Amino acid sequence: MGARPSSKLLVVPLLLLWVLAGASAPGAEVRVVDDWDRTLSLEGPARRVVPLYGAFSEMLFAMGAGEQVVARTRADHHPPGIRSLPSVGTHMRPNVEMVLGLKPDLVVQSASRRAATAEMDRLQHAGIPVAVFHPDDFPSIYSTIGRLGVLTGRSEEASAVVDGMRRRLDRVARKLASRSRRPRVFFEVRGQPLTAAGRGSVVDEIITAAGGENVVRVERSMVRFDLEALLLEDPDYYIVQQGPMNRNPMEPSRRPHYSRLAAVKEGRVLWVDESIFSRPGPRCVEAVEKLASALHPDAFSGSSPSLNPPPSAESSPAPPSGTGEPPREKLRWETVRRSLLLPLARLVFFIAIGLLAGNVIEALGWTRPLGRVAGPFLRWGRLGNHSGVAFMSAFFSGVTANTMLMNAYREEKLSRRELYFASMVNTLPSYFLHLPTTFFILLPLVKTAGALYLGVTLGAALLRTVALLLAGRWALPAPSSSWETKSVQGRRKKVLADAWRKFKKRFVKILLLTLPIYTAFFFLNHYGFFRWMEEMVARVVVLRAIPLEALSVVVFQAMAEFAAGAAAAGALLDAGTLTVKATVLALLAGNLISTPVRALRHQLPHYMGIYTPSLGLSLLVVNQAVRVASVLAAAVLFYVFYPG
């Protein structure tokens, strides 16, 4: 009898312990190690999660943690329930203030988004735990799902998701077990510039699991690919992804030389959804199933692949100017009139105006007041009065400035060494001469990045000017302070007649050189020489500081025009593909590649006309070398010191 009361007494504390343990379970500490080898400890499962990459959102929704997700990024549209959540910017540029306002107890970011490291640091300093994962194959996808399950208190549900993915992949593998041949596949990540999925990508995992072989053997996630290399590989299937990384891709059959590919000739071009094939989430299994049924239709009971159809011809854009192969169309009269005769007439007109203005200014003795304005500034660098006049003239006409320098040099009022220094210093007023056009193109398109770009290039112009003046103090003798004064009182008519005579003599000589040179350059340009040259440079001279996504900006700027590069930069910036810093660096890279080539194409004819051919070429090459060096130095400083 006495034992019963004691057993009842034992039951009460045991029940109490069980209740306390159950009540404390939801608040038990959770701990995982992320892919940056950092241990994250939460006091309990996260209830308010902000995933900054769509793959993580899909993982959380798949394991039933969608109600714990409180925000999304701009590009997240799957699953449909996520669209009602507030957007906190892009994965590359999350709005830290918005994230903090949502009071999350966990933020999840991709390790590949290193450009957003500064934002992640701010969140961590504010006390928000940030987990960083880098899923790029099926094992790492499984691992990421499992760790997200731990962090959100849904470990069992996460395990069920992983088990389901494995079962579906095993089902595909069993159907392909008897297949000895693996079709060779090329996966287009981006069409311009041509970029392929490499062996270090989740796409490569999908291709392999679907019974294919990736023809790209480089161990990187994305690889720049040459058309020549693609033709040499000649894959069995050509896959084009459609999405933010490859908007409105052109059909391969409409691209120059792609018709030589067996995949294009025989209709084995597949169109796929970027968010399914390039996003390392649960839907990668769906991508495997669709691709396997396309590569091996007989193994899947003849089921047709549920892949996106190609874009219509109407929606496919024409290739950008300067891309693809050099033009081979027949030279027509309209082309000659529009692209040679009219521009040449404008060039001759402005050369004539500049040359005449330079001669008149000198003949009427107006050089002295002009020279006095820039005199103190340039005399510090031991540049004389004639250099000062040319410097001031360069603010409104480069032709006038060059004419004045050449006249002074021919009359032995300027040494050859000072001529070089004066010509290089004149790149500062030339910068301001073109600034209004550049300003009103950049600011609407790339906003803050445009202002920073202008600041960096202005800094480069000031940097090289100061460096040149310092070098001038060392390399040039002290200039004379006296001016040759000319009295034109009572003989203005004769002075102007002499200026006109000099103008005609010099103008004829300039035309004899400028016209044939400009015409030759027109034909070189028409038949693709400069496009070929700029493309070769763009392929080789690429800054490692800029991400792969920025290469399209560099190529557009190098192979089309500055406005095209700025437009491409604006589109990528608005889509969140590029950060402000990456956009500025891309514009600077395009500047470094394109400007020297364009100077050779557009400035060389009148440089060789105003100066002698050898002297004009030499001056232009030296000027561009100094300009490139200064822009490169400013770009390096920007890269090192600008955060992000």
Secondary structure, 3 states (H helix, E strand, C coil): CCHHHHHHHHHHHHHHHHHHHHHHHHHCCEEEECCCCCEEEECCCCCCEEECCHHHHHHHHHCCCHHHECCECCCCCCCHHHHHCCECECCCCECHHHHHHCCCCEEEEECCCHHHHHHHHHHHHCCCCEEEECCCCHHHHHHHHHHHHHHCCCHHHHHHHHHHHHHHHHHHHHHHCCCCCCCEEEEEEECCCCEEECCCCHHHHHHHHCCCEECCCCCCCEEECCHHHHHHHCCCEEEEEEECCECCCCCHHHCCCHHHCHHHHCCCEEEEEHHHHCCCCCCHHHHHHHHHHHHCHHHHCCCCCCCECCCCCCCCCCCCCCCCCCCCCCCCHHHHHHHHHHHHHHHHHHHHHHHHHHHHHHHCCCHHHHHHHHHHHHHCCCCCHHHHHHHHHCCCCHHHHHHHHHHHHHCCCCCHHHHHHHHHHCHHHHHHHHHHHHHHHHHHHHHHHHHHHHHHHHHHHHHHHHHHHHHHHHHCCCCCCCCCCCCCCCCHHHHHHHHHHHHHHHHHHHHHHHHHHHHHHHHHHHCCHHHHHHHHHHHHCCCCCCCHHHHHHHHHHHHCCHHHHHHHHHHHHHCCCCCHHHHHHHHHHHHHHHHHHHHHHHHHHHHHHHCCHHHHHHHHHHHHHHHHHHHHHHHHHHHHHCCC
